[in-house]
Amino acid sequence: MKTSDIYATIKFPDEVYEDVEHGTMVAVKKVNAKSVILAYRMEAGVVKVITLYYTTKLDRLLKAKTVRGAWKRVK
C-alpha cells in the first residue's frame, strides 16, 4: 500500500460513491492494473479513512453494490 495512492485517491478520484448502508463515502481510483477502493468520512474538515484496499474486479464490485442500492454514485 503506497501513501501516494491514498492521497491520489482522496484528492483526484475517478469515481465517488455514497455508501448508504454505512454512512461513508467511497472513492475509487485506477492505479496501474488495479483499482483503489477507499471508504472515508469527513469529520471536522479532516478525512478519516475507514478502510482501503486494492481490487482487480472493480466492475463486479460496483455492479453488486449499485444494483442492490448499497452505493449511489455521486461523481
PyMOL Python script that loads the backbone (N, CA, C, O; Angstrom):
from pymol import cmd

cmd.read_pdbstr("""\
ATOM      1  N   MET A   1       0.848  -1.170   0.000  1.00  0.00           N
ATOM      2  CA  MET A   1       0.000   0.000   0.000  1.00  0.00           C
ATOM      3  C   MET A   1       0.897   1.239   0.000  1.00  0.00           C
ATOM      4  O   MET A   1       1.703   1.436   0.909  1.00  0.00           O
ATOM      5  N   LYS A   2       0.748   2.049  -1.010  1.00  0.00           N
ATOM      6  CA  LYS A   2       1.549   3.260  -1.118  1.00  0.00           C
ATOM      7  C   LYS A   2       0.773   4.460  -0.574  1.00  0.00           C
ATOM      8  O   LYS A   2      -0.417   4.618  -0.849  1.00  0.00           O
ATOM      9  N   THR A   3       1.444   5.285   0.186  1.00  0.00           N
ATOM     10  CA  THR A   3       0.834   6.506   0.706  1.00  0.00           C
ATOM     11  C   THR A   3       0.385   7.409  -0.436  1.00  0.00           C
ATOM     12  O   THR A   3      -0.651   8.067  -0.340  1.00  0.00           O
ATOM     13  N   SER A   4       1.158   7.440  -1.508  1.00  0.00           N
ATOM     14  CA  SER A   4       0.797   8.288  -2.647  1.00  0.00           C
ATOM     15  C   SER A   4      -0.524   7.838  -3.283  1.00  0.00           C
ATOM     16  O   SER A   4      -1.278   8.671  -3.784  1.00  0.00           O
ATOM     17  N   ASP A   5      -0.812   6.529  -3.268  1.00  0.00           N
ATOM     18  CA  ASP A   5      -2.084   6.031  -3.791  1.00  0.00           C
ATOM     19  C   ASP A   5      -3.255   6.523  -2.938  1.00  0.00           C
ATOM     20  O   ASP A   5      -4.320   6.848  -3.463  1.00  0.00           O
ATOM     21  N   ILE A   6      -3.051   6.576  -1.630  1.00  0.00           N
ATOM     22  CA  ILE A   6      -4.093   7.048  -0.715  1.00  0.00           C
ATOM     23  C   ILE A   6      -4.420   8.510  -1.007  1.00  0.00           C
ATOM     24  O   ILE A   6      -5.586   8.867  -1.180  1.00  0.00           O
ATOM     25  N   TYR A   7      -3.395   9.351  -1.062  1.00  0.00           N
ATOM     26  CA  TYR A   7      -3.610  10.770  -1.315  1.00  0.00           C
ATOM     27  C   TYR A   7      -4.213  11.021  -2.699  1.00  0.00           C
ATOM     28  O   TYR A   7      -5.099  11.864  -2.844  1.00  0.00           O
ATOM     29  N   ALA A   8      -3.745  10.304  -3.706  1.00  0.00           N
ATOM     30  CA  ALA A   8      -4.275  10.473  -5.064  1.00  0.00           C
ATOM     31  C   ALA A   8      -5.741  10.066  -5.127  1.00  0.00           C
ATOM     32  O   ALA A   8      -6.533  10.710  -5.815  1.00  0.00           O
ATOM     33  N   THR A   9      -6.108   9.009  -4.419  1.00  0.00           N
ATOM     34  CA  THR A   9      -7.494   8.540  -4.427  1.00  0.00           C
ATOM     35  C   THR A   9      -8.412   9.544  -3.755  1.00  0.00           C
ATOM     36  O   THR A   9      -9.525   9.774  -4.229  1.00  0.00           O
ATOM     37  N   ILE A  10      -7.969  10.143  -2.666  1.00  0.00           N
ATOM     38  CA  ILE A  10      -8.784  11.135  -1.953  1.00  0.00           C
ATOM     39  C   ILE A  10      -8.888  12.436  -2.749  1.00  0.00           C
ATOM     40  O   ILE A  10      -9.981  12.987  -2.888  1.00  0.00           O
ATOM     41  N   LYS A  11      -7.768  12.931  -3.272  1.00  0.00           N
ATOM     42  CA  LYS A  11      -7.761  14.228  -3.947  1.00  0.00           C
ATOM     43  C   LYS A  11      -8.288  14.181  -5.378  1.00  0.00           C
ATOM     44  O   LYS A  11      -8.953  15.114  -5.825  1.00  0.00           O
ATOM     45  N   PHE A  12      -7.992  13.093  -6.101  1.00  0.00           N
ATOM     46  CA  PHE A  12      -8.353  13.007  -7.519  1.00  0.00           C
ATOM     47  C   PHE A  12      -9.013  11.666  -7.845  1.00  0.00           C
ATOM     48  O   PHE A  12      -8.484  10.910  -8.660  1.00  0.00           O
ATOM     49  N   PRO A  13     -10.145  11.357  -7.234  1.00  0.00           N
ATOM     50  CA  PRO A  13     -10.791  10.061  -7.501  1.00  0.00           C
ATOM     51  C   PRO A  13     -11.359  10.013  -8.924  1.00  0.00           C
ATOM     52  O   PRO A  13     -11.749  11.035  -9.489  1.00  0.00           O
ATOM     53  N   ASP A  14     -11.395   8.814  -9.480  1.00  0.00           N
ATOM     54  CA  ASP A  14     -12.043   8.621 -10.781  1.00  0.00           C
ATOM     55  C   ASP A  14     -13.559   8.612 -10.603  1.00  0.00           C
ATOM     56  O   ASP A  14     -14.301   9.107 -11.452  1.00  0.00           O
ATOM     57  N   GLU A  15     -14.002   8.043  -9.490  1.00  0.00           N
ATOM     58  CA  GLU A  15     -15.425   7.967  -9.167  1.00  0.00           C
ATOM     59  C   GLU A  15     -15.590   8.102  -7.661  1.00  0.00           C
ATOM     60  O   GLU A  15     -14.688   7.763  -6.894  1.00  0.00           O
ATOM     61  N   VAL A  16     -16.761   8.604  -7.239  1.00  0.00           N
ATOM     62  CA  VAL A  16     -17.088   8.699  -5.820  1.00  0.00           C
ATOM     63  C   VAL A  16     -18.505   8.174  -5.619  1.00  0.00           C
ATOM     64  O   VAL A  16     -19.417   8.502  -6.377  1.00  0.00           O
ATOM     65  N   TYR A  17     -18.671   7.360  -4.592  1.00  0.00           N
ATOM     66  CA  TYR A  17     -19.966   6.781  -4.253  1.00  0.00           C
ATOM     67  C   TYR A  17     -20.303   7.096  -2.813  1.00  0.00           C
ATOM     68  O   TYR A  17     -19.412   7.256  -1.979  1.00  0.00           O
ATOM     69  N   GLU A  18     -21.584   7.183  -2.522  1.00  0.00           N
ATOM     70  CA  GLU A  18     -22.054   7.282  -1.145  1.00  0.00           C
ATOM     71  C   GLU A  18     -22.464   5.872  -0.723  1.00  0.00           C
ATOM     72  O   GLU A  18     -23.304   5.242  -1.366  1.00  0.00           O
ATOM     73  N   ASP A  19     -21.871   5.389   0.352  1.00  0.00           N
ATOM     74  CA  ASP A  19     -22.248   4.078   0.902  1.00  0.00           C
ATOM     75  C   ASP A  19     -23.396   4.336   1.867  1.00  0.00           C
ATOM     76  O   ASP A  19     -23.175   4.728   3.013  1.00  0.00           O
ATOM     77  N   VAL A  20     -24.622   4.115   1.403  1.00  0.00           N
ATOM     78  CA  VAL A  20     -25.802   4.442   2.196  1.00  0.00           C
ATOM     79  C   VAL A  20     -25.999   3.483   3.367  1.00  0.00           C
ATOM     80  O   VAL A  20     -26.678   3.826   4.335  1.00  0.00           O
ATOM     81  N   GLU A  21     -25.420   2.297   3.294  1.00  0.00           N
ATOM     82  CA  GLU A  21     -25.542   1.333   4.393  1.00  0.00           C
ATOM     83  C   GLU A  21     -24.665   1.691   5.586  1.00  0.00           C
ATOM     84  O   GLU A  21     -25.014   1.394   6.728  1.00  0.00           O
ATOM     85  N   HIS A  22     -23.525   2.328   5.321  1.00  0.00           N
ATOM     86  CA  HIS A  22     -22.563   2.597   6.396  1.00  0.00           C
ATOM     87  C   HIS A  22     -22.318   4.079   6.651  1.00  0.00           C
ATOM     88  O   HIS A  22     -21.548   4.433   7.544  1.00  0.00           O
ATOM     89  N   GLY A  23     -22.953   4.935   5.888  1.00  0.00           N
ATOM     90  CA  GLY A  23     -22.807   6.374   6.107  1.00  0.00           C
ATOM     91  C   GLY A  23     -21.416   6.893   5.806  1.00  0.00           C
ATOM     92  O   GLY A  23     -20.927   7.801   6.477  1.00  0.00           O
ATOM     93  N   THR A  24     -20.773   6.313   4.789  1.00  0.00           N
ATOM     94  CA  THR A  24     -19.436   6.752   4.402  1.00  0.00           C
ATOM     95  C   THR A  24     -19.428   7.107   2.923  1.00  0.00           C
ATOM     96  O   THR A  24     -20.392   6.857   2.200  1.00  0.00           O
ATOM     97  N   MET A  25     -18.336   7.685   2.498  1.00  0.00           N
ATOM     98  CA  MET A  25     -18.105   7.944   1.084  1.00  0.00           C
ATOM     99  C   MET A  25     -17.074   6.926   0.613  1.00  0.00           C
ATOM    100  O   MET A  25     -16.247   6.465   1.400  1.00  0.00           O
ATOM    101  N   VAL A  26     -17.123   6.579  -0.663  1.00  0.00           N
ATOM    102  CA  VAL A  26     -16.188   5.615  -1.231  1.00  0.00           C
ATOM    103  C   VAL A  26     -15.570   6.237  -2.477  1.00  0.00           C
ATOM    104  O   VAL A  26     -16.265   6.539  -3.447  1.00  0.00           O
ATOM    105  N   ALA A  27     -14.256   6.422  -2.438  1.00  0.00           N
ATOM    106  CA  ALA A  27     -13.522   6.958  -3.581  1.00  0.00           C
ATOM    107  C   ALA A  27     -12.866   5.796  -4.320  1.00  0.00           C
ATOM    108  O   ALA A  27     -12.363   4.855  -3.707  1.00  0.00           O
ATOM    109  N   VAL A  28     -12.883   5.882  -5.646  1.00  0.00           N
ATOM    110  CA  VAL A  28     -12.324   4.828  -6.491  1.00  0.00           C
ATOM    111  C   VAL A  28     -11.308   5.458  -7.434  1.00  0.00           C
ATOM    112  O   VAL A  28     -11.582   6.479  -8.065  1.00  0.00           O
ATOM    113  N   LYS A  29     -10.132   4.841  -7.525  1.00  0.00           N
ATOM    114  CA  LYS A  29      -9.069   5.365  -8.400  1.00  0.00           C
ATOM    115  C   LYS A  29      -8.337   4.201  -9.041  1.00  0.00           C
ATOM    116  O   LYS A  29      -7.924   3.265  -8.356  1.00  0.00           O
ATOM    117  N   LYS A  30      -8.175   4.259 -10.354  1.00  0.00           N
ATOM    118  CA  LYS A  30      -7.412   3.247 -11.089  1.00  0.00           C
ATOM    119  C   LYS A  30      -5.925   3.532 -10.896  1.00  0.00           C
ATOM    120  O   LYS A  30      -5.459   4.643 -11.148  1.00  0.00           O
ATOM    121  N   VAL A  31      -5.186   2.517 -10.448  1.00  0.00           N
ATOM    122  CA  VAL A  31      -3.742   2.632 -10.253  1.00  0.00           C
ATOM    123  C   VAL A  31      -3.100   1.416 -10.908  1.00  0.00           C
ATOM    124  O   VAL A  31      -3.212   0.296 -10.410  1.00  0.00           O
ATOM    125  N   ASN A  32      -2.430   1.649 -12.025  1.00  0.00           N
ATOM    126  CA  ASN A  32      -1.836   0.560 -12.812  1.00  0.00           C
ATOM    127  C   ASN A  32      -2.926  -0.433 -13.210  1.00  0.00           C
ATOM    128  O   ASN A  32      -3.935  -0.019 -13.781  1.00  0.00           O
ATOM    129  N   ALA A  33      -2.761  -1.713 -12.934  1.00  0.00           N
ATOM    130  CA  ALA A  33      -3.744  -2.723 -13.331  1.00  0.00           C
ATOM    131  C   ALA A  33      -4.825  -2.935 -12.284  1.00  0.00           C
ATOM    132  O   ALA A  33      -5.751  -3.717 -12.495  1.00  0.00           O
ATOM    133  N   LYS A  34      -4.712  -2.237 -11.146  1.00  0.00           N
ATOM    134  CA  LYS A  34      -5.661  -2.411 -10.050  1.00  0.00           C
ATOM    135  C   LYS A  34      -6.421  -1.117  -9.798  1.00  0.00           C
ATOM    136  O   LYS A  34      -6.073  -0.058 -10.319  1.00  0.00           O
ATOM    137  N   SER A  35      -7.462  -1.228  -8.990  1.00  0.00           N
ATOM    138  CA  SER A  35      -8.207  -0.052  -8.553  1.00  0.00           C
ATOM    139  C   SER A  35      -8.131   0.040  -7.037  1.00  0.00           C
ATOM    140  O   SER A  35      -8.187  -0.967  -6.332  1.00  0.00           O
ATOM    141  N   VAL A  36      -8.002   1.270  -6.552  1.00  0.00           N
ATOM    142  CA  VAL A  36      -8.005   1.523  -5.116  1.00  0.00           C
ATOM    143  C   VAL A  36      -9.435   1.846  -4.708  1.00  0.00           C
ATOM    144  O   VAL A  36     -10.087   2.689  -5.326  1.00  0.00           O
ATOM    145  N   ILE A  37      -9.921   1.180  -3.672  1.00  0.00           N
ATOM    146  CA  ILE A  37     -11.234   1.444  -3.090  1.00  0.00           C
ATOM    147  C   ILE A  37     -10.966   2.021  -1.705  1.00  0.00           C
ATOM    148  O   ILE A  37     -10.352   1.356  -0.870  1.00  0.00           O
ATOM    149  N   LEU A  38     -11.413   3.239  -1.451  1.00  0.00           N
ATOM    150  CA  LEU A  38     -11.128   3.904  -0.186  1.00  0.00           C
ATOM    151  C   LEU A  38     -12.432   4.415   0.418  1.00  0.00           C
ATOM    152  O   LEU A  38     -13.078   5.299  -0.144  1.00  0.00           O
ATOM    153  N   ALA A  39     -12.813   3.859   1.558  1.00  0.00           N
ATOM    154  CA  ALA A  39     -14.006   4.317   2.279  1.00  0.00           C
ATOM    155  C   ALA A  39     -13.555   5.317   3.335  1.00  0.00           C
ATOM    156  O   ALA A  39     -12.591   5.074   4.061  1.00  0.00           O
ATOM    157  N   TYR A  40     -14.264   6.451   3.414  1.00  0.00           N
ATOM    158  CA  TYR A  40     -13.853   7.504   4.347  1.00  0.00           C
ATOM    159  C   TYR A  40     -15.045   8.311   4.835  1.00  0.00           C
ATOM    160  O   TYR A  40     -16.143   8.245   4.283  1.00  0.00           O
ATOM    161  N   ARG A  41     -14.787   9.076   5.893  1.00  0.00           N
ATOM    162  CA  ARG A  41     -15.748  10.059   6.419  1.00  0.00           C
ATOM    163  C   ARG A  41     -15.027  11.382   6.588  1.00  0.00           C
ATOM    164  O   ARG A  41     -13.825  11.416   6.851  1.00  0.00           O
ATOM    165  N   MET A  42     -15.759  12.460   6.437  1.00  0.00           N
ATOM    166  CA  MET A  42     -15.224  13.788   6.744  1.00  0.00           C
ATOM    167  C   MET A  42     -15.677  14.125   8.156  1.00  0.00           C
ATOM    168  O   MET A  42     -16.874  14.132   8.443  1.00  0.00           O
ATOM    169  N   GLU A  43     -14.731  14.401   9.031  1.00  0.00           N
ATOM    170  CA  GLU A  43     -15.043  14.778  10.407  1.00  0.00           C
ATOM    171  C   GLU A  43     -14.293  16.053  10.747  1.00  0.00           C
ATOM    172  O   GLU A  43     -13.063  16.054  10.814  1.00  0.00           O
ATOM    173  N   ALA A  44     -15.017  17.125  10.959  1.00  0.00           N
ATOM    174  CA  ALA A  44     -14.446  18.437  11.287  1.00  0.00           C
ATOM    175  C   ALA A  44     -13.412  18.861  10.252  1.00  0.00           C
ATOM    176  O   ALA A  44     -12.354  19.387  10.597  1.00  0.00           O
ATOM    177  N   GLY A  45     -13.729  18.626   8.975  1.00  0.00           N
ATOM    178  CA  GLY A  45     -12.836  19.038   7.902  1.00  0.00           C
ATOM    179  C   GLY A  45     -11.634  18.128   7.687  1.00  0.00           C
ATOM    180  O   GLY A  45     -10.743  18.456   6.904  1.00  0.00           O
ATOM    181  N   VAL A  46     -11.601  16.994   8.372  1.00  0.00           N
ATOM    182  CA  VAL A  46     -10.488  16.057   8.257  1.00  0.00           C
ATOM    183  C   VAL A  46     -11.008  14.750   7.660  1.00  0.00           C
ATOM    184  O   VAL A  46     -12.071  14.266   8.050  1.00  0.00           O
ATOM    185  N   VAL A  47     -10.264  14.187   6.724  1.00  0.00           N
ATOM    186  CA  VAL A  47     -10.636  12.907   6.124  1.00  0.00           C
ATOM    187  C   VAL A  47     -10.213  11.789   7.066  1.00  0.00           C
ATOM    188  O   VAL A  47      -9.039  11.666   7.415  1.00  0.00           O
ATOM    189  N   LYS A  48     -11.183  10.976   7.475  1.00  0.00           N
ATOM    190  CA  LYS A  48     -10.901   9.820   8.319  1.00  0.00           C
ATOM    191  C   LYS A  48     -11.089   8.569   7.463  1.00  0.00           C
ATOM    192  O   LYS A  48     -12.211   8.230   7.085  1.00  0.00           O
ATOM    193  N   VAL A  49      -9.984   7.886   7.161  1.00  0.00           N
ATOM    194  CA  VAL A  49     -10.035   6.691   6.320  1.00  0.00           C
ATOM    195  C   VAL A  49     -10.572   5.537   7.155  1.00  0.00           C
ATOM    196  O   VAL A  49     -10.051   5.239   8.230  1.00  0.00           O
ATOM    197  N   ILE A  50     -11.618   4.892   6.649  1.00  0.00           N
ATOM    198  CA  ILE A  50     -12.238   3.761   7.328  1.00  0.00           C
ATOM    199  C   ILE A  50     -11.579   2.460   6.873  1.00  0.00           C
ATOM    200  O   ILE A  50     -11.168   1.637   7.690  1.00  0.00           O
ATOM    201  N   THR A  51     -11.485   2.293   5.561  1.00  0.00           N
ATOM    202  CA  THR A  51     -10.820   1.104   5.008  1.00  0.00           C
ATOM    203  C   THR A  51     -10.301   1.429   3.619  1.00  0.00           C
ATOM    204  O   THR A  51     -10.784   2.339   2.946  1.00  0.00           O
ATOM    205  N   LEU A  52      -9.312   0.662   3.214  1.00  0.00           N
ATOM    206  CA  LEU A  52      -8.668   0.876   1.928  1.00  0.00           C
ATOM    207  C   LEU A  52      -8.193  -0.464   1.401  1.00  0.00           C
ATOM    208  O   LEU A  52      -7.563  -1.234   2.126  1.00  0.00           O
ATOM    209  N   TYR A  53      -8.494  -0.743   0.136  1.00  0.00           N
ATOM    210  CA  TYR A  53      -7.978  -1.974  -0.452  1.00  0.00           C
ATOM    211  C   TYR A  53      -7.867  -1.832  -1.964  1.00  0.00           C
ATOM    212  O   TYR A  53      -8.480  -0.956  -2.574  1.00  0.00           O
ATOM    213  N   TYR A  54      -7.077  -2.710  -2.541  1.00  0.00           N
ATOM    214  CA  TYR A  54      -6.917  -2.790  -3.988  1.00  0.00           C
ATOM    215  C   TYR A  54      -7.790  -3.922  -4.512  1.00  0.00           C
ATOM    216  O   TYR A  54      -8.006  -4.919  -3.822  1.00  0.00           O
ATOM    217  N   THR A  55      -8.290  -3.766  -5.735  1.00  0.00           N
ATOM    218  CA  THR A  55      -9.053  -4.838  -6.368  1.00  0.00           C
ATOM    219  C   THR A  55      -8.757  -4.873  -7.859  1.00  0.00           C
ATOM    220  O   THR A  55      -8.452  -3.850  -8.473  1.00  0.00           O
ATOM    221  N   THR A  56      -8.850  -6.053  -8.422  1.00  0.00           N
ATOM    222  CA  THR A  56      -8.758  -6.201  -9.878  1.00  0.00           C
ATOM    223  C   THR A  56     -10.141  -6.459 -10.457  1.00  0.00           C
ATOM    224  O   THR A  56     -10.298  -6.585 -11.671  1.00  0.00           O
ATOM    225  N   LYS A  57     -11.145  -6.536  -9.586  1.00  0.00           N
ATOM    226  CA  LYS A  57     -12.519  -6.856 -10.004  1.00  0.00           C
ATOM    227  C   LYS A  57     -13.465  -5.695  -9.721  1.00  0.00           C
ATOM    228  O   LYS A  57     -14.528  -5.878  -9.128  1.00  0.00           O
ATOM    229  N   LEU A  58     -13.069  -4.499 -10.153  1.00  0.00           N
ATOM    230  CA  LEU A  58     -13.850  -3.298  -9.874  1.00  0.00           C
ATOM    231  C   LEU A  58     -15.251  -3.372 -10.479  1.00  0.00           C
ATOM    232  O   LEU A  58     -16.228  -3.065  -9.796  1.00  0.00           O
ATOM    233  N   ASP A  59     -15.367  -3.765 -11.725  1.00  0.00           N
ATOM    234  CA  ASP A  59     -16.685  -3.809 -12.379  1.00  0.00           C
ATOM    235  C   ASP A  59     -17.647  -4.708 -11.617  1.00  0.00           C
ATOM    236  O   ASP A  59     -18.812  -4.356 -11.427  1.00  0.00           O
ATOM    237  N   ARG A  60     -17.176  -5.841 -11.188  1.00  0.00           N
ATOM    238  CA  ARG A  60     -18.012  -6.794 -10.444  1.00  0.00           C
ATOM    239  C   ARG A  60     -18.462  -6.195  -9.105  1.00  0.00           C
ATOM    240  O   ARG A  60     -19.624  -6.321  -8.720  1.00  0.00           O
ATOM    241  N   LEU A  61     -17.536  -5.547  -8.405  1.00  0.00           N
ATOM    242  CA  LEU A  61     -17.854  -4.919  -7.117  1.00  0.00           C
ATOM    243  C   LEU A  61     -18.878  -3.807  -7.292  1.00  0.00           C
ATOM    244  O   LEU A  61     -19.870  -3.753  -6.564  1.00  0.00           O
ATOM    245  N   LEU A  62     -18.643  -2.919  -8.255  1.00  0.00           N
ATOM    246  CA  LEU A  62     -19.561  -1.796  -8.466  1.00  0.00           C
ATOM    247  C   LEU A  62     -20.952  -2.269  -8.862  1.00  0.00           C
ATOM    248  O   LEU A  62     -21.951  -1.721  -8.394  1.00  0.00           O
ATOM    249  N   LYS A  63     -21.024  -3.274  -9.712  1.00  0.00           N
ATOM    250  CA  LYS A  63     -22.326  -3.800 -10.117  1.00  0.00           C
ATOM    251  C   LYS A  63     -23.083  -4.352  -8.915  1.00  0.00           C
ATOM    252  O   LYS A  63     -24.268  -4.070  -8.737  1.00  0.00           O
ATOM    253  N   ALA A  64     -22.396  -5.139  -8.090  1.00  0.00           N
ATOM    254  CA  ALA A  64     -23.040  -5.734  -6.920  1.00  0.00           C
ATOM    255  C   ALA A  64     -23.535  -4.664  -5.945  1.00  0.00           C
ATOM    256  O   ALA A  64     -24.645  -4.769  -5.422  1.00  0.00           O
ATOM    257  N   LYS A  65     -22.729  -3.650  -5.700  1.00  0.00           N
ATOM    258  CA  LYS A  65     -23.083  -2.608  -4.729  1.00  0.00           C
ATOM    259  C   LYS A  65     -24.170  -1.674  -5.247  1.00  0.00           C
ATOM    260  O   LYS A  65     -25.066  -1.297  -4.491  1.00  0.00           O
ATOM    261  N   THR A  66     -24.110  -1.293  -6.521  1.00  0.00           N
ATOM    262  CA  THR A  66     -25.083  -0.328  -7.038  1.00  0.00           C
ATOM    263  C   THR A  66     -26.425  -0.975  -7.354  1.00  0.00           C
ATOM    264  O   THR A  66     -27.466  -0.350  -7.152  1.00  0.00           O
ATOM    265  N   VAL A  67     -26.427  -2.209  -7.845  1.00  0.00           N
ATOM    266  CA  VAL A  67     -27.684  -2.878  -8.185  1.00  0.00           C
ATOM    267  C   VAL A  67     -28.555  -3.064  -6.946  1.00  0.00           C
ATOM    268  O   VAL A  67     -29.770  -2.874  -7.013  1.00  0.00           O
ATOM    269  N   ARG A  68     -27.957  -3.429  -5.828  1.00  0.00           N
ATOM    270  CA  ARG A  68     -28.763  -3.632  -4.616  1.00  0.00           C
ATOM    271  C   ARG A  68     -28.984  -2.338  -3.827  1.00  0.00           C
ATOM    272  O   ARG A  68     -29.643  -2.348  -2.787  1.00  0.00           O
ATOM    273  N   GLY A  69     -28.430  -1.219  -4.324  1.00  0.00           N
ATOM    274  CA  GLY A  69     -28.684   0.083  -3.705  1.00  0.00           C
ATOM    275  C   GLY A  69     -27.797   0.419  -2.526  1.00  0.00           C
ATOM    276  O   GLY A  69     -28.086   1.370  -1.800  1.00  0.00           O
ATOM    277  N   ALA A  70     -26.736  -0.321  -2.312  1.00  0.00           N
ATOM    278  CA  ALA A  70     -25.835  -0.050  -1.193  1.00  0.00           C
ATOM    279  C   ALA A  70     -24.985   1.193  -1.461  1.00  0.00           C
ATOM    280  O   ALA A  70     -24.697   1.964  -0.546  1.00  0.00           O
ATOM    281  N   TRP A  71     -24.590   1.380  -2.708  1.00  0.00           N
ATOM    282  CA  TRP A  71     -23.784   2.537  -3.103  1.00  0.00           C
ATOM    283  C   TRP A  71     -24.531   3.344  -4.148  1.00  0.00           C
ATOM    284  O   TRP A  71     -25.159   2.784  -5.047  1.00  0.00           O
ATOM    285  N   LYS A  72     -24.459   4.682  -4.022  1.00  0.00           N
ATOM    286  CA  LYS A  72     -25.032   5.583  -5.014  1.00  0.00           C
ATOM    287  C   LYS A  72     -23.920   6.475  -5.534  1.00  0.00           C
ATOM    288  O   LYS A  72     -23.189   7.090  -4.759  1.00  0.00           O
ATOM    289  N   ARG A  73     -23.799   6.541  -6.841  1.00  0.00           N
ATOM    290  CA  ARG A  73     -22.726   7.336  -7.440  1.00  0.00           C
ATOM    291  C   ARG A  73     -23.012   8.814  -7.274  1.00  0.00           C
ATOM    292  O   ARG A  73     -24.120   9.279  -7.540  1.00  0.00           O
ATOM    293  N   VAL A  74     -21.994   9.555  -6.828  1.00  0.00           N
ATOM    294  CA  VAL A  74     -22.136  10.997  -6.667  1.00  0.00           C
ATOM    295  C   VAL A  74     -21.164  11.760  -7.582  1.00  0.00           C
ATOM    296  O   VAL A  74     -21.324  12.962  -7.790  1.00  0.00           O
ATOM    297  N   LYS A  75     -20.161  11.063  -8.126  1.00  0.00           N
ATOM    298  CA  LYS A  75     -19.228  11.679  -9.087  1.00  0.00           C
ATOM    299  C   LYS A  75     -18.705  10.621 -10.018  1.00  0.00           C
ATOM    300  O   LYS A  75     -17.906  10.920 -10.905  1.00  0.00           O
TER     301      LYS A  75
END
""", "prot")
cmd.dss("prot")
cmd.show_as("cartoon", "prot")
cmd.util.cbc("prot")
cmd.orient("prot")
